[in-house]
Amino acid sequence: MSRLIARGLPVSPPIIARETSIEALCDQCAIVMLVALSALALATFRDYGLSWDDYTHSQYGDLLLKLYSSGLHDRRALSWVNLYYYGGGFDLLAAAAKLSPFTLFETRRLVGAAIGLLGLFVTWRAGRRVGGPLTGLIALALLGACPLYYGEIFMNPKDAPFAVAMAILLLASVRAIEEYPRASVATSAFVGAGFGLAFGSRIMAAFGGLDLLGAVAFLVGVQARAEGAAVAGARLGRFVLSLLPGVPLAYLVMAFLWPWAVAEPANPFRAVEYFSRFFEKPWSELFAGAVTAVTDMPRSYVPTLLTLKLPELFLALGLGGWLGALAMAARRDLAPIRRAVLILLTLAVLLPLAVTVALRPAMYNGIRHFIFILPPLAILAGFTGTWLVGAARDLSLLSPAAGIALRVALSLAFAIGIGGPVVAMARLHPYEYTYFNALAGGVSQAREHYMLDYWGLSLKQASQGLLAKLADRAERKPRDRLWKVAVCGPHRSPEVELGPDFEITWDPKAADFAMMLGEFYCRTLDAPLMLEVVRAGIVFARVYDIRGRSYHTLLTLPGL
């Protein structure tokens, strides 16, 4: 509508009323979508298996709980494995939620879903704030229908909660920029809480600080050019002073979620040094059809996987929104505050990717470490979608037939672009995070070139299938020993699912059964196949009966 006003075209009260009703409808649709996603999460959270990291993280949460319940005397959490280099907010919350009627790991899944849904809500509100109700709705729909985001929230104790914390920080930063040069007390507290949550999750929250710094630097530069350095400097000083009340809150929140960070003043810098080098014994993963050491992944690793794992509509609208926001930020006829907000959003997506490509750190497990760029990318995608809808509306006023054709085309594109990934997630459930788009040839083609179930979630269903198969056969545990199951993948999942009658091992010698992930590093055995876990035509796990057979390893390559 603003474009029509700028052209001098008449805008009648009925059009304004219709605009208002459309905005209300967008908000109602967003609420319905959030309720539907919440209901879906409640109905399915118990389907997700344990990952490689679950058990260790659950112990970290217990130790953090003991740290606080002991009056800070039980300090084992401050040296637990290497997890003290991370914030433990998710693990602490999950440990505190043990009073739930569900099992330990079901509770962790439920807590993860709740935090992920909070991230969707925050993304909606941020998109609505910077682009209006339609932008917020599109951002919510794209992120909620993104298999990478939706699948990871249930079982990723590090990256998914961090993504939500960064989304909160992004919303707080937008609000602070909009109030420049004097943030309100509420906004200062919001920014402080956002920084505390983000740094209390991962030291990579520094990207959020750099995003805000870049937007503020742009404002200072524009104002210095227009009104002089003295005026711009004075405004910057007022802004910094107005944010100072949030600093103690940021420190307190970070300290609560990441107590090791405040045990000694230099500990956050030690975390930076620790993560600046690869801290584990290097292993190899499948990328672009080649088995490559994680320390030798090409610079194209993250851009390639983003291109192949995001739904096509999300990818196209997100790229268009990023380019469009960058172009709009360069327009001098726009208000500087608006341009600074656009710069904040573009930096939130660009900066982590640029640093990763430039520094080429060890890269592994797909792009789970970069989930935090999806909320700002979804908002930028919402900009593109809103612009397209506005263009169709304007065209309808000038040429009704052309406008209707464009609206129909857009409706079909949105329906297919959202519906396709949703259908794929339903077919892949509960392994939504393994999704690959049509550019990769779908999951079926990606299987031979990329890792799919790198968390090893499918061993839950494999274990349940083994129990069902033994029950169907009326087979009982040998009297003098336990069933022995050789497992290629994370062992905690079959340990939990199979129960006390089973011994889990890496050694296939004298084992009764072999449980194998469908990933490249697990062998295909020439033994009777008991069952396969299949989704979308892809085998995610197999269980073999290897009684009376001899194998020396479960692995395809030595040293994996």
C-alpha positions as CSV (number, residue, x, y, z in Angstrom):
1,M,0.0,0.0,0.0
2,S,2.9,2.4,0.8
3,R,4.1,2.0,-2.8
4,L,0.7,3.1,-4.1
5,I,0.7,6.2,-1.9
6,A,4.2,7.0,-3.1
7,R,3.0,6.8,-6.7
8,G,0.2,9.2,-5.9
9,L,-2.5,6.5,-6.4
10,P,-5.6,6.8,-4.2
11,V,-6.0,4.6,-1.2
12,S,-9.5,4.4,0.1
13,P,-10.7,3.6,3.7
14,P,-12.0,0.2,2.6
15,I,-8.4,-0.7,1.4
16,I,-7.0,0.4,4.8
17,A,-9.6,-1.6,6.6
18,R,-8.8,-4.7,4.5
19,E,-5.1,-4.2,5.2
20,T,-5.9,-4.2,9.0
21,S,-8.1,-7.4,8.7
22,I,-5.3,-9.1,6.7
23,E,-2.8,-8.3,9.4
24,A,-5.1,-9.7,12.1
25,L,-5.6,-12.8,10.0
26,C,-1.8,-13.3,9.7
27,D,-1.5,-13.1,13.5
28,Q,-4.3,-15.6,13.9
29,C,-2.7,-18.0,11.5
30,A,0.6,-17.7,13.3
31,I,-1.0,-18.5,16.6
32,V,-2.8,-21.5,15.0
33,M,0.5,-22.7,13.5
34,L,2.3,-22.5,16.9
35,V,-0.6,-24.4,18.6
36,A,-0.5,-27.1,15.9
37,L,3.3,-27.5,16.1
38,S,3.0,-27.7,19.9
39,A,0.4,-30.4,19.7
40,L,2.5,-32.3,17.1
41,A,5.5,-32.1,19.4
42,L,3.5,-33.4,22.4
43,A,2.2,-36.3,20.3
44,T,5.6,-37.4,19.0
45,F,8.5,-36.3,21.3
46,R,8.9,-39.9,22.7
47,D,9.7,-41.2,19.2
48,Y,13.2,-39.6,19.2
49,G,16.1,-41.9,20.2
50,L,19.2,-41.2,22.1
51,S,22.2,-39.6,20.4
52,W,25.9,-40.0,20.9
53,D,25.9,-37.1,23.4
54,D,22.7,-37.6,25.4
55,Y,24.0,-39.6,28.3
56,T,27.0,-37.4,29.0
57,H,24.9,-34.3,28.7
58,S,22.3,-35.7,31.1
59,Q,25.1,-36.3,33.6
60,Y,26.3,-32.7,33.2
61,G,22.8,-31.5,34.0
62,D,22.8,-33.6,37.2
63,L,26.1,-32.2,38.2
64,L,25.0,-28.6,37.6
65,L,21.9,-29.3,39.7
66,K,24.1,-30.7,42.5
67,L,26.4,-27.7,42.2
68,Y,23.5,-25.4,43.1
69,S,21.7,-27.6,45.5
70,S,25.0,-28.1,47.5
71,G,25.4,-24.3,47.9
72,L,28.3,-24.4,45.2
73,H,30.3,-27.0,47.2
74,D,29.9,-29.9,44.8
75,R,32.0,-28.6,41.9
76,R,32.3,-31.6,39.7
77,A,30.3,-29.9,37.0
78,L,33.2,-27.5,36.6
79,S,35.5,-30.3,35.3
80,W,33.0,-32.7,33.7
81,V,34.5,-34.2,30.5
82,N,34.8,-31.2,28.2
83,L,31.2,-29.9,28.7
84,Y,32.2,-27.3,31.1
85,Y,33.5,-25.3,28.1
86,Y,29.8,-25.1,27.1
87,G,26.9,-23.5,28.9
88,G,24.6,-26.1,30.5
89,G,21.3,-24.3,30.6
90,F,19.4,-26.9,28.6
91,D,20.9,-29.8,30.6
92,L,20.2,-28.0,33.9
93,L,16.6,-27.3,32.9
94,A,16.1,-31.0,31.8
95,A,17.7,-32.2,35.1
96,A,15.3,-30.0,37.1
97,A,12.4,-31.3,35.1
98,K,12.8,-34.9,36.4
99,L,9.5,-34.6,38.3
100,S,7.8,-35.1,34.9
101,P,5.8,-38.3,34.5
102,F,8.1,-39.3,31.6
103,T,11.5,-41.1,31.6
104,L,14.7,-39.2,31.8
105,F,15.4,-39.1,28.1
106,E,11.7,-38.5,27.2
107,T,11.8,-35.5,29.5
108,R,14.9,-34.2,27.7
109,R,13.1,-34.6,24.4
110,L,10.1,-32.7,25.7
111,V,12.3,-29.9,27.1
112,G,14.1,-29.7,23.8
113,A,10.8,-29.4,22.0
114,A,9.6,-26.6,24.3
115,I,12.8,-24.6,23.8
116,G,12.5,-25.1,20.0
117,L,8.9,-23.9,20.0
118,L,10.0,-20.8,22.0
119,G,12.5,-20.2,19.2
120,L,9.7,-20.3,16.6
121,F,7.7,-17.9,18.7
122,V,10.6,-15.4,19.0
123,T,11.3,-15.7,15.3
124,W,7.7,-14.8,14.5
125,R,7.8,-11.8,16.8
126,A,11.1,-10.6,15.4
127,G,9.9,-11.0,11.8
128,R,6.6,-9.2,12.7
129,R,8.5,-6.4,14.4
130,V,10.9,-5.7,11.5
131,G,8.5,-6.4,8.5
132,G,5.0,-6.6,9.8
133,P,2.5,-9.5,10.4
134,L,2.9,-11.2,7.0
135,T,6.7,-11.2,7.3
136,G,6.4,-12.8,10.8
137,L,4.0,-15.4,9.5
138,I,6.1,-16.4,6.6
139,A,9.3,-16.5,8.8
140,L,7.4,-18.8,11.2
141,A,6.0,-21.0,8.5
142,L,9.4,-21.5,6.8
143,L,11.3,-22.2,10.0
144,G,8.6,-24.5,11.4
145,A,8.6,-26.4,8.1
146,C,12.4,-26.6,8.0
147,P,13.4,-30.2,8.7
148,L,16.9,-29.2,9.9
149,Y,15.5,-26.9,12.6
150,Y,12.5,-29.0,13.6
151,G,14.4,-32.3,13.7
152,E,17.3,-30.9,15.8
153,I,15.2,-29.3,18.5
154,F,14.2,-32.6,20.0
155,M,17.6,-34.1,20.6
156,N,20.4,-31.5,20.1
157,P,21.4,-30.3,23.6
158,K,23.9,-27.7,22.3
159,D,23.1,-26.2,19.0
160,A,19.3,-26.0,19.1
161,P,19.1,-24.2,22.5
162,F,21.9,-21.9,21.3
163,A,19.9,-21.1,18.2
164,V,17.0,-20.1,20.3
165,A,19.2,-18.0,22.6
166,M,20.6,-16.2,19.6
167,A,17.1,-15.6,18.2
168,I,16.2,-13.9,21.5
169,L,19.3,-11.8,21.4
170,L,18.5,-10.8,17.8
171,L,15.0,-9.6,18.8
172,A,16.5,-7.7,21.7
173,S,19.1,-6.1,19.4
174,V,16.5,-5.1,16.9
175,R,14.5,-3.4,19.7
176,A,17.7,-1.6,20.9
177,I,18.5,-0.3,17.5
178,E,15.0,1.0,17.0
179,E,15.3,3.0,20.2
180,Y,18.7,4.4,19.4
181,P,20.2,6.6,20.9
182,R,18.6,5.8,24.2
183,A,17.4,2.3,25.0
184,S,14.7,2.0,27.6
185,V,15.3,0.2,30.9
186,A,13.2,-2.7,29.6
187,T,15.1,-2.9,26.4
188,S,18.4,-2.8,28.3
189,A,17.3,-5.7,30.5
190,F,16.1,-7.6,27.4
191,V,19.5,-7.1,25.7
192,G,21.3,-8.2,28.8
193,A,19.1,-11.3,29.2
194,G,19.7,-12.1,25.5
195,F,23.5,-11.8,25.8
196,G,23.4,-13.8,29.1
197,L,21.4,-16.6,27.5
198,A,23.5,-16.7,24.3
199,F,26.9,-16.6,26.1
200,G,25.6,-19.0,28.7
201,S,25.0,-21.5,25.8
202,R,28.1,-21.1,23.7
203,I,31.0,-18.8,23.3
204,M,30.0,-18.3,19.7
205,A,27.5,-15.8,21.0
206,A,30.3,-13.3,20.2
207,F,28.7,-13.3,16.7
208,G,25.6,-11.7,18.2
209,G,27.8,-9.0,19.7
210,L,29.5,-8.3,16.5
211,D,26.2,-8.1,14.6
212,L,25.0,-5.4,17.0
213,L,28.3,-3.6,17.0
214,G,28.2,-3.5,13.1
215,A,24.7,-2.1,13.1
216,V,25.6,0.6,15.7
217,A,28.9,1.4,13.8
218,F,26.8,2.0,10.7
219,L,24.5,4.4,12.6
220,V,27.4,6.3,14.0
221,G,29.0,6.6,10.6
222,V,25.8,7.9,8.9
223,Q,25.2,10.4,11.7
224,A,28.8,11.6,11.8
225,R,28.6,12.3,8.0
226,A,25.3,14.1,8.3
227,E,25.7,16.0,11.7
228,G,29.3,15.8,12.6
229,A,31.5,13.4,14.7
230,A,30.7,15.3,17.9
231,V,27.0,14.8,17.7
232,A,27.3,11.2,16.6
233,G,29.8,10.5,19.4
234,A,27.4,12.0,22.0
235,R,24.5,9.9,20.8
236,L,26.7,6.8,20.9
237,G,27.7,7.6,24.4
238,R,24.0,8.0,25.5
239,F,23.2,4.6,23.8
240,V,26.1,2.8,25.6
241,L,25.1,4.3,28.9
242,S,21.5,3.3,28.4
243,L,22.5,-0.3,27.9
244,L,24.8,-0.5,30.9
245,P,22.0,-1.6,33.3
246,G,21.7,-4.7,31.3
247,V,25.4,-5.7,31.8
248,P,25.0,-7.1,35.4
249,L,21.9,-9.1,34.2
250,A,23.9,-10.5,31.3
251,Y,26.7,-11.6,33.6
252,L,24.3,-13.1,36.2
253,V,22.4,-15.1,33.5
254,M,25.6,-16.3,31.9
255,A,27.0,-17.2,35.4
256,F,23.9,-19.3,36.2
257,L,23.9,-21.2,33.0
258,W,27.7,-21.5,32.6
259,P,29.2,-21.4,36.1
260,W,32.7,-22.4,34.9
261,A,32.8,-19.2,32.9
262,V,32.8,-17.1,36.1
263,A,34.9,-19.5,38.3
264,E,37.9,-17.6,37.0
265,P,37.9,-14.3,35.0
266,A,40.0,-15.7,32.2
267,N,37.8,-18.8,31.6
268,P,35.8,-17.5,28.7
269,F,39.0,-16.7,26.9
270,R,40.2,-20.2,27.7
271,A,37.1,-21.5,26.0
272,V,37.8,-19.4,22.9
273,E,41.3,-20.8,22.8
274,Y,40.0,-24.4,23.3
275,F,37.5,-24.1,20.5
276,S,40.0,-22.4,18.2
277,R,41.7,-25.8,17.7
278,F,40.1,-29.2,17.1
279,F,39.9,-30.7,20.6
280,E,39.2,-34.4,19.7
281,K,41.0,-37.1,17.9
282,P,40.1,-36.4,14.2
283,W,37.8,-38.8,12.5
284,S,36.4,-39.0,9.0
285,E,33.0,-38.3,7.6
286,L,31.3,-38.6,4.2
287,F,31.1,-35.4,2.2
288,A,30.4,-35.0,-1.5
289,G,30.9,-38.8,-1.9
290,A,34.4,-38.8,-0.4
291,V,35.4,-40.0,3.1
292,T,37.3,-37.0,4.4
293,A,38.9,-36.1,7.8
294,V,36.8,-33.5,9.6
295,T,39.9,-31.4,9.9
296,D,40.4,-31.4,6.1
297,M,36.9,-30.5,5.0
298,P,36.8,-28.0,2.1
299,R,35.8,-24.4,2.6
300,S,32.6,-25.2,0.6
301,Y,31.4,-27.6,3.3
302,V,28.9,-25.3,5.1
303,P,27.7,-23.4,1.9
304,T,27.2,-26.7,0.1
305,L,25.2,-28.3,2.9
306,L,23.1,-25.2,3.5
307,T,22.2,-25.3,-0.2
308,L,21.3,-28.9,-0.1
309,K,19.6,-29.3,3.3
310,L,17.3,-26.2,3.4
311,P,13.9,-26.5,1.6
312,E,14.0,-24.9,-1.8
313,L,11.5,-22.2,-1.0
314,F,13.3,-21.3,2.3
315,L,16.6,-21.2,0.4
316,A,15.3,-19.0,-2.5
317,L,13.4,-16.5,-0.4
318,G,16.2,-16.4,2.2
319,L,18.8,-15.6,-0.4
320,G,16.5,-13.1,-2.1
321,G,15.8,-11.5,1.3
322,W,19.5,-11.2,2.2
323,L,20.4,-9.6,-1.1
324,G,17.3,-7.3,-1.0
325,A,18.1,-6.3,2.6
326,L,21.6,-5.5,1.6
327,A,20.4,-3.4,-1.3
328,M,17.9,-1.6,0.9
329,A,20.5,-0.9,3.5
330,A,22.5,1.0,0.9
331,R,19.6,3.3,0.1
332,R,20.2,6.8,1.5
333,D,16.5,7.7,1.2
334,L,15.6,5.2,4.0
335,A,15.8,6.2,7.6
336,P,19.2,5.3,9.2
337,I,17.5,3.2,11.9
338,R,15.8,1.1,9.3
339,R,19.0,0.6,7.4
340,A,20.8,-0.4,10.6
341,V,18.2,-3.1,11.4
342,L,18.7,-4.5,7.9
343,I,22.4,-4.6,8.4
344,L,21.9,-6.4,11.7
345,L,19.9,-9.1,10.0
346,T,22.3,-9.5,7.1
347,L,25.3,-9.7,9.4
348,A,23.5,-12.3,11.5
349,V,23.5,-14.6,8.5
350,L,26.7,-13.6,6.7
351,L,29.2,-13.2,9.5
352,P,29.3,-16.8,10.8
353,L,29.5,-18.2,7.2
354,A,32.2,-15.8,6.1
355,V,34.3,-16.5,9.2
356,T,33.9,-20.3,8.7
357,V,34.8,-20.1,5.0
358,A,37.8,-17.9,5.7
359,L,39.2,-19.8,8.7
360,R,38.2,-23.3,7.6
361,P,37.9,-24.9,11.1
362,A,37.2,-28.6,11.6
363,M,33.7,-29.3,10.3
364,Y,31.5,-32.3,10.9
365,N,27.9,-33.5,11.7
366,G,26.4,-31.6,8.8
367,I,25.6,-28.1,9.7
368,R,24.1,-28.5,13.1
369,H,26.5,-25.9,14.4
370,F,24.9,-23.3,12.2
371,I,21.2,-23.7,13.1
372,F,21.5,-20.3,14.8
373,I,21.6,-18.6,11.4
374,L,18.2,-20.1,10.4
375,P,15.9,-17.6,12.4
376,P,17.4,-14.5,10.9
377,L,17.5,-16.2,7.4
378,A,13.8,-17.0,7.9
379,I,13.0,-13.4,8.7
380,L,14.9,-12.2,5.6
381,A,12.9,-14.8,3.6
382,G,9.8,-13.3,5.1
383,F,10.8,-9.9,3.6
384,T,10.9,-11.5,0.2
385,G,7.6,-13.2,0.6
386,T,6.0,-10.0,1.8
387,W,7.4,-8.1,-1.1
388,L,6.0,-10.6,-3.6
389,V,2.6,-10.5,-2.0
390,G,2.7,-6.7,-2.1
391,A,3.7,-6.7,-5.7
392,A,0.8,-9.0,-6.5
393,R,-1.6,-6.7,-4.6
394,D,-0.3,-3.6,-6.4
395,L,-0.5,-5.4,-9.8
396,S,-4.1,-6.3,-9.1
397,L,-5.1,-2.7,-8.8
398,L,-3.4,-1.8,-12.0
399,S,-4.2,-5.0,-14.0
400,P,-6.8,-7.3,-12.3
401,A,-6.1,-10.3,-14.6
402,A,-2.4,-10.1,-14.3
403,G,-2.7,-9.6,-10.5
404,I,-4.9,-12.7,-10.2
405,A,-2.5,-14.8,-12.2
406,L,0.4,-13.7,-10.0
407,R,-1.5,-14.4,-6.9
408,V,-2.4,-17.9,-8.0
409,A,1.2,-18.6,-9.0
410,L,2.4,-17.3,-5.6
411,S,-0.2,-19.3,-3.7
412,L,0.9,-22.5,-5.5
413,A,4.6,-21.8,-4.9
414,F,4.0,-21.2,-1.2
415,A,1.8,-24.3,-0.9
416,I,4.3,-26.5,-2.6
417,G,7.3,-24.9,-1.0
418,I,5.9,-25.4,2.5
419,G,4.0,-28.6,1.9
420,G,6.9,-30.5,0.2
421,P,9.2,-30.4,3.3
422,V,6.3,-31.2,5.6
423,V,5.5,-34.3,3.6
424,A,9.2,-35.2,3.6
425,M,9.3,-34.8,7.4
426,A,6.3,-37.0,7.8
427,R,8.0,-39.7,5.7
428,L,11.3,-39.4,7.6
429,H,9.9,-39.1,11.1
430,P,11.6,-39.2,13.6
431,Y,14.7,-38.5,11.5
432,E,13.5,-35.2,10.1
433,Y,17.0,-33.7,10.4
434,T,18.4,-36.1,7.8
435,Y,16.4,-34.3,5.0
436,F,18.0,-33.3,1.8
437,N,16.2,-31.2,-0.9
438,A,15.7,-31.8,-4.6
439,L,18.9,-30.1,-5.5
440,A,20.7,-33.0,-3.8
441,G,18.3,-35.5,-5.4
442,G,16.4,-36.0,-2.1
443,V,17.5,-38.3,0.7
444,S,17.7,-41.3,-1.6
445,Q,20.5,-39.6,-3.7
446,A,22.2,-38.0,-0.8
447,R,22.7,-41.3,1.0
448,E,25.7,-42.1,-1.2
449,H,27.3,-38.7,-0.8
450,Y,26.6,-37.3,2.6
451,M,26.0,-38.4,6.2
452,L,22.3,-38.8,7.2
453,D,21.8,-40.1,10.7
454,Y,24.9,-38.8,12.3
455,W,23.2,-38.6,15.7
456,G,22.4,-42.4,15.5
457,L,18.8,-41.9,16.4
458,S,17.5,-44.9,14.4
459,L,19.0,-47.3,17.0
460,K,15.9,-46.7,19.1
461,Q,13.6,-48.1,16.5
462,A,16.2,-50.9,15.7
463,S,16.2,-51.9,19.4
464,Q,12.4,-51.9,19.6
465,G,12.3,-54.0,16.4
466,L,14.7,-56.5,17.9
467,L,12.6,-56.9,21.0
468,A,9.5,-57.4,18.9
469,K,11.2,-59.9,16.6
470,L,12.4,-62.0,19.6
471,A,9.0,-61.9,21.1
472,D,7.4,-63.1,17.8
473,R,9.9,-65.9,17.7
474,A,9.2,-66.7,21.4
475,E,13.0,-66.7,21.9
476,R,14.2,-66.3,25.5
477,K,17.5,-65.1,26.9
478,P,20.1,-68.0,27.5
479,R,20.0,-69.2,31.1
480,D,23.6,-68.7,31.9
481,R,24.3,-65.3,30.2
482,L,22.9,-62.1,28.7
483,W,22.1,-61.7,25.0
484,K,25.1,-60.1,23.4
485,V,24.5,-57.3,20.8
486,A,27.4,-55.8,18.8
487,V,26.4,-52.3,18.0
488,C,27.9,-50.0,15.4
489,G,26.7,-46.6,16.6
490,P,25.9,-44.9,19.9
491,H,25.5,-47.6,22.6
492,R,23.4,-45.8,25.2
493,S,20.3,-46.0,23.0
494,P,20.1,-49.8,22.8
495,E,21.2,-50.1,26.4
496,V,18.2,-48.0,27.4
497,E,15.7,-49.6,25.0
498,L,16.8,-53.3,25.3
499,G,17.0,-53.4,29.1
500,P,19.0,-55.6,31.5
501,D,18.9,-58.8,29.5
502,F,21.3,-57.5,26.9
503,E,25.0,-56.8,26.9
504,I,26.0,-54.1,24.4
505,T,29.5,-54.2,22.9
506,W,31.6,-53.1,19.9
507,D,33.1,-56.6,19.6
508,P,31.2,-58.8,17.3
509,K,33.0,-62.0,18.4
510,A,30.6,-64.4,20.0
511,A,27.8,-61.8,19.7
512,D,24.2,-63.0,19.1
513,F,23.1,-60.0,17.1
514,A,24.6,-57.1,15.2
515,M,22.9,-53.7,15.2
516,M,24.3,-51.4,12.5
517,L,23.6,-47.9,11.5
518,G,23.1,-47.4,7.7
519,E,26.0,-44.9,7.6
520,F,29.2,-45.5,5.6
521,Y,31.3,-46.6,8.5
522,C,29.2,-49.6,9.5
523,R,29.6,-52.8,7.5
524,T,27.0,-54.7,5.6
525,L,27.2,-58.2,7.0
526,D,26.5,-61.5,5.1
527,A,24.3,-62.8,7.9
528,P,20.6,-63.4,8.2
529,L,18.8,-60.1,8.3
530,M,16.3,-59.8,11.1
531,L,14.9,-56.3,10.4
532,E,15.6,-53.0,8.8
533,V,14.6,-49.5,9.9
534,V,13.4,-47.8,6.7
535,R,12.2,-44.3,6.1
536,A,11.5,-42.8,2.6
537,G,12.9,-45.9,1.0
538,I,16.2,-45.5,2.9
539,V,17.7,-48.0,5.3
540,F,18.7,-46.2,8.5
541,A,19.6,-49.2,10.5
542,R,19.8,-53.0,10.3
543,V,19.8,-55.9,12.8
544,Y,21.5,-59.2,11.9
545,D,21.4,-62.6,13.5
546,I,25.1,-63.4,13.7
547,R,24.9,-66.5,16.0
548,G,27.5,-69.1,14.8
549,R,29.3,-66.5,12.6
550,S,32.6,-64.8,13.2
551,Y,33.4,-61.1,12.4
552,H,36.4,-59.2,13.6
553,T,35.0,-55.7,13.3
554,L,31.8,-53.8,12.7
555,L,33.5,-51.0,10.8
556,T,34.2,-50.6,7.1
557,L,37.5,-48.7,7.6
558,P,40.2,-49.2,10.3
559,G,40.5,-46.4,12.8
560,L,37.0,-45.0,12.4
